[in-house]
Amino acid sequence: MAAQRLAQARARAAGGPLLDLAKYCNVSTTSFVAGDPHQTALNEGRRDTFNHIAEMLGLTPADFPDIVKEQDA
């Protein structure tokens, strides 16, 4: 029962608020901004924060197919 609730929670997170957060954190693009180390650091901090949250939830890039499609485009 607990495993099923966890799977449902992961599915809700991946499809809604977490997906929006992933886009906000630019997880599908590079963090690097030529000539601007401060913006690069900010971008990488956002991306790292998202990756940490996803890892804690046990999510992988496969749980975010829309982001992967954007990256491949």
C-alpha positions as CSV (number, residue, x, y, z in Angstrom):
1,M,0.0,0.0,0.0
2,A,2.7,2.5,0.9
3,A,4.6,1.7,-2.3
4,Q,1.5,2.4,-4.3
5,R,1.0,5.8,-2.6
6,L,4.6,6.7,-3.2
7,A,4.3,5.8,-6.9
8,Q,1.1,7.9,-7.2
9,A,2.9,10.9,-5.4
10,R,5.8,10.6,-7.8
11,A,3.5,10.6,-10.8
12,R,1.6,13.7,-9.6
13,A,4.9,15.5,-8.9
14,A,6.5,14.6,-12.2
15,G,3.4,15.7,-14.2
16,G,2.7,19.0,-12.4
17,P,4.6,21.3,-10.1
18,L,7.9,19.4,-10.5
19,L,7.7,19.7,-14.3
20,D,7.1,23.4,-14.0
21,L,10.1,23.6,-11.6
22,A,12.3,21.7,-14.0
23,K,11.5,24.1,-16.8
24,Y,12.1,27.1,-14.5
25,C,15.5,25.6,-13.5
26,N,16.4,25.0,-17.1
27,V,17.4,21.4,-16.5
28,S,17.4,20.7,-20.2
29,T,19.9,23.4,-21.2
30,T,23.5,24.3,-20.3
31,S,24.1,26.4,-17.2
32,F,27.0,28.2,-18.8
33,V,26.7,31.8,-19.9
34,A,29.8,33.0,-21.7
35,G,31.4,36.0,-20.0
36,D,29.0,35.9,-17.0
37,P,30.3,33.7,-14.2
38,H,27.6,35.0,-11.8
39,Q,24.7,34.0,-14.1
40,T,26.4,30.7,-14.8
41,A,26.6,30.0,-11.0
42,L,23.0,31.0,-10.5
43,N,21.8,28.8,-13.4
44,E,23.8,25.9,-12.0
45,G,22.5,26.4,-8.5
46,R,18.9,26.2,-9.9
47,R,19.7,23.1,-11.9
48,D,21.4,21.4,-9.0
49,T,18.5,22.1,-6.7
50,F,16.1,20.6,-9.1
51,N,18.3,17.5,-9.6
52,H,18.5,17.1,-5.8
53,I,14.7,17.3,-5.3
54,A,14.2,14.8,-8.2
55,E,16.8,12.4,-6.7
56,M,15.2,12.5,-3.3
57,L,11.9,11.6,-4.9
58,G,13.5,8.7,-6.8
59,L,12.8,10.3,-10.2
60,T,14.9,10.0,-13.3
61,P,15.0,11.9,-16.7
62,A,12.6,9.3,-18.0
63,D,9.9,10.7,-15.6
64,F,10.1,14.0,-17.5
65,P,9.6,13.1,-21.2
66,D,8.5,16.6,-22.2
67,I,11.8,18.1,-21.0
68,V,13.7,15.4,-22.8
69,K,11.8,16.2,-26.0
70,E,12.6,19.9,-25.7
71,Q,16.3,19.0,-25.2
72,D,16.3,16.8,-28.3
73,A,14.6,19.5,-30.4
